[in-house]
Every structure is written in structure tokens, then in C-alpha cells.
Amino acid sequence: MSAKNKKRKSWQEKLADSKDLPKVVPITEKMSKRWGTGTVVIPAPIEVDEIMNKVSKGKLTTINQIREILAKKHGASIGCPMTTGIFVWISAHAAEEAKAEGKKNTTPYWRTLKTKGELNPKYPGGVEEQSAHLKQEGHIIEPAKGKKPPKLKNFEKYLVKP
């Protein structure tokens, strides 16, 4: 089958495809300059989605908090920043895809912020859509500054306790 004929996976299929994850691996020498020594957990996409799904209305989490939860769960030093970020993105798109299919109670991905309370321009609908969801839940958005995306005012007050 040629690459053209191959059907692309849906976001929900990507979310459900855990391959051989999660796995805990040693932090490489190259990574240790930034992340220190020890081990890193590479989570399964569905694990990231499950954590995001537990954030209730009015509450927030960050990608770094999700990484902390994953590291603790798997006994690793850190949660992988790259795969966790990618899986947050996949979770957001899978939720919108499910919503478009008429499914209810999809993952409230808009409650997952980037570091320092920044909105995520890679979410479906970009920061505009995320901002609209958060305002609907009573949060105040601070405008973008330079190249930095908009962020949530006093976001620390609303963070779930990991």
C-alpha cells in the first residue's frame, strides 16, 4: 500500500495508541545538562489524557505539573517534557474530534496551561478558543506580551494540587 493510500490515524486513534509506552529510561548524557541525572518516564498518551481529564471546572494544571505526576507515578526523576507536550496536544485534538462526533464529557484540555500560565497556541482554535473556554469558567486572561502568548492572571491560585 502506497503512502498516499494509507489512511491517516484519527486523533482519537493516536491517543489510544500507546505503542510500548510508558517506559522509564536513564537520562542520557546529552539530556543531563538540562535535566540532571536519574531517569525519565516517557508516558503513554492516554496517561496524559487521564490526568488532564481530572481537572475540574474552575481548576487548572500545567504541562510541568502533569510531568511531575507522571514521574511520581512511575518512580522516575522527571517526566519527559517533549512527549508530554506532544501528548497534551494530541489529547486536545482528540477531544475536539470526539466533540465533533457528538460525544459528551470530552477532556477539558483548555484547563492545561503551558509553563508560567501561558495559553497554548497549538490547541484547536489557538489561544482565542482556549481563552474563550477559560473566560467562560471565570478566569481572567492577560494579553500577549511581545512573542509570549496570553497568560492567565493569578493562575497559581487555581492549580490543582499534584
Kinemage of the C-alpha trace (Angstrom):
@kinemage 1
@onewidth
@group {chain A} dominant
@subgroup {mainchain}
@vectorlist {calphas} color= white
{ca met a 1} P 0.000 0.000 0.000
{ca ser a 2} L 1.461 3.343 -1.001
{ca ala a 3} L 1.776 6.168 1.477
{ca lys a 4} L -0.927 8.094 -0.419
{ca asn a 5} L -3.491 5.327 0.025
{ca lys a 6} L -2.733 4.830 3.696
{ca lys a 7} L -5.498 6.278 5.892
{ca arg a 8} L -4.228 8.772 8.460
{ca lys a 9} L -4.920 7.905 12.068
{ca ser a 10} L -7.570 9.983 13.769
{ca trp a 11} L -6.586 11.999 16.833
{ca gln a 12} L -8.519 9.530 18.993
{ca glu a 13} L -6.592 6.624 17.456
{ca lys a 14} L -3.307 8.439 18.148
{ca leu a 15} L -4.415 8.980 21.746
{ca ala a 16} L -5.251 5.289 22.195
{ca asp a 17} L -2.015 4.041 20.563
{ca ser a 18} L 0.365 3.534 23.466
{ca lys a 19} L 2.943 1.613 21.387
{ca asp a 20} L 5.376 0.306 24.041
{ca leu a 21} L 4.778 3.161 26.467
{ca pro a 22} L 5.040 4.098 29.277
{ca lys a 23} L 8.687 3.352 29.851
{ca val a 24} L 11.319 4.650 32.227
{ca val a 25} L 14.795 5.131 30.786
{ca pro a 26} L 18.053 6.619 32.089
{ca ile a 27} L 18.604 10.313 31.373
{ca thr a 28} L 21.233 10.460 28.626
{ca glu a 29} L 24.443 12.436 28.983
{ca lys a 30} L 23.148 14.994 26.458
{ca met a 31} L 19.885 15.418 28.402
{ca ser a 32} L 21.650 15.600 31.775
{ca lys a 33} L 22.999 19.093 31.044
{ca arg a 34} L 19.424 20.370 31.175
{ca trp a 35} L 17.586 17.815 33.302
{ca gly a 36} L 20.191 16.456 35.708
{ca thr a 37} L 20.802 12.778 36.277
{ca gly a 38} L 18.455 9.903 37.003
{ca thr a 39} L 15.589 8.531 34.974
{ca val a 40} L 12.905 9.934 32.698
{ca val a 41} L 9.441 8.486 32.141
{ca ile a 42} L 8.136 8.554 28.601
{ca pro a 43} L 4.400 8.365 29.251
{ca ala a 44} L 1.672 6.744 27.207
{ca pro a 45} L -0.608 9.295 25.509
{ca ile a 46} L -3.675 8.016 27.361
{ca glu a 47} L -1.965 8.593 30.747
{ca val a 48} L -1.521 12.276 29.909
{ca asp a 49} L -5.162 12.487 28.807
{ca glu a 50} L -6.359 10.826 32.036
{ca ile a 51} L -4.557 13.446 34.150
{ca met a 52} L -5.955 16.296 32.015
{ca asn a 53} L -9.431 14.815 32.272
{ca lys a 54} L -9.397 15.022 36.091
{ca val a 55} L -9.049 18.832 36.140
{ca ser a 56} L -12.459 20.111 37.230
{ca lys a 57} L -14.182 23.338 36.229
{ca gly a 58} L -12.507 26.388 37.766
{ca lys a 59} L -9.238 24.499 38.311
{ca leu a 60} L -6.091 24.412 36.173
{ca thr a 61} L -2.955 22.384 35.624
{ca thr a 62} L 0.273 22.919 33.707
{ca ile a 63} L 2.273 20.615 31.485
{ca asn a 64} L 5.005 20.665 34.156
{ca gln a 65} L 2.525 19.514 36.823
{ca ile a 66} L 1.495 16.648 34.554
{ca arg a 67} L 5.181 15.731 34.177
{ca glu a 68} L 5.575 15.729 37.990
{ca ile a 69} L 2.548 13.448 38.425
{ca leu a 70} L 3.893 11.044 35.784
{ca ala a 71} L 7.389 10.985 37.318
{ca lys a 72} L 5.957 10.225 40.768
{ca lys a 73} L 3.631 7.530 39.384
{ca his a 74} L 6.490 5.734 37.616
{ca gly a 75} L 9.250 6.365 40.165
{ca ala a 76} L 11.268 8.418 37.672
{ca ser a 77} L 13.294 11.580 38.282
{ca ile a 78} L 11.362 13.548 35.638
{ca gly a 79} L 8.549 13.210 33.125
{ca cys a 80} L 9.686 13.672 29.522
{ca pro a 81} L 8.999 17.289 28.533
{ca met a 82} L 8.811 16.611 24.802
{ca thr a 83} L 6.476 13.612 24.731
{ca thr a 84} L 4.280 15.031 27.500
{ca gly a 85} L 3.839 18.235 25.473
{ca ile a 86} L 3.071 16.267 22.303
{ca phe a 87} L 0.540 14.084 24.123
{ca val a 88} L -1.202 17.158 25.623
{ca trp a 89} L -1.551 18.427 22.049
{ca ile a 90} L -2.898 15.072 20.808
{ca ser a 91} L -5.341 14.950 23.740
{ca ala a 92} L -6.681 18.420 22.848
{ca his a 93} L -7.251 17.478 19.225
{ca ala a 94} L -8.775 14.100 20.159
{ca ala a 95} L -11.226 15.899 22.486
{ca glu a 96} L -12.327 18.280 19.730
{ca glu a 97} L -12.635 15.376 17.286
{ca ala a 98} L -14.798 13.443 19.776
{ca lys a 99} L -16.922 16.550 20.428
{ca ala a 100} L -17.467 16.965 16.654
{ca glu a 101} L -18.742 13.367 16.613
{ca gly a 102} L -21.326 14.318 19.228
{ca lys a 103} L -19.558 12.770 22.230
{ca lys a 104} L -20.173 14.451 25.592
{ca asn a 105} L -17.759 14.922 28.503
{ca thr a 106} L -14.600 15.201 26.426
{ca thr a 107} L -11.253 16.105 28.014
{ca pro a 108} L -11.247 19.780 29.140
{ca tyr a 109} L -7.837 20.392 27.571
{ca trp a 110} L -8.172 24.204 27.823
{ca arg a 111} L -7.543 23.854 31.578
{ca thr a 112} L -4.000 22.629 30.860
{ca leu a 113} L -1.655 25.593 30.551
{ca lys a 114} L 1.918 25.921 29.470
{ca thr a 115} L 4.619 26.920 31.970
{ca lys a 116} L 4.017 30.245 33.742
{ca gly a 117} L 0.284 30.109 32.975
{ca glu a 118} L 0.630 30.729 29.246
{ca leu a 119} L -2.129 29.721 26.849
{ca asn a 120} L -1.280 27.121 24.212
{ca pro a 121} L -1.334 28.395 20.607
{ca lys a 122} L -1.162 24.782 19.344
{ca tyr a 123} L -4.571 23.857 20.775
{ca pro a 124} L -7.513 23.594 18.379
{ca gly a 125} L -8.682 27.141 17.658
{ca gly a 126} L -5.447 28.538 19.113
{ca val a 127} L -5.288 30.885 22.095
{ca glu a 128} L -8.567 32.533 21.045
{ca glu a 129} L -10.544 29.314 21.589
{ca gln a 130} L -8.689 28.412 24.806
{ca ser a 131} L -9.211 31.954 26.084
{ca ala a 132} L -12.960 31.779 25.363
{ca his a 133} L -13.287 28.500 27.322
{ca leu a 134} L -11.313 29.874 30.282
{ca lys a 135} L -13.235 33.178 30.388
{ca gln a 136} L -16.462 31.148 30.394
{ca glu a 137} L -15.159 29.465 33.556
{ca gly a 138} L -14.459 32.826 35.208
{ca his a 139} L -10.737 33.223 34.541
{ca ile a 140} L -9.081 36.495 33.524
{ca ile a 141} L -6.694 36.486 30.560
{ca glu a 142} L -3.719 38.834 30.434
{ca pro a 143} L -2.852 39.958 26.889
{ca ala a 144} L 0.149 38.631 24.984
{ca lys a 145} L 3.456 40.420 25.592
{ca gly a 146} L 5.762 40.506 22.589
{ca lys a 147} L 6.212 36.945 21.327
{ca lys a 148} L 4.851 35.421 24.530
{ca pro a 149} L 1.280 34.134 24.262
{ca pro a 150} L -1.503 35.444 26.519
{ca lys a 151} L -1.487 34.063 30.048
{ca leu a 152} L -3.946 33.521 32.832
{ca lys a 153} L -3.995 36.099 35.611
{ca asn a 154} L -3.180 34.608 39.042
{ca phe a 155} L -3.195 31.113 37.534
{ca glu a 156} L -1.285 29.708 40.552
{ca lys a 157} L -4.383 30.203 42.743
{ca tyr a 158} L -6.335 27.754 40.591
{ca leu a 159} L -3.783 24.985 40.129
{ca val a 160} L -4.774 21.501 41.229
{ca lys a 161} L -2.510 20.038 43.883
{ca pro a 162} L -0.432 17.261 42.296
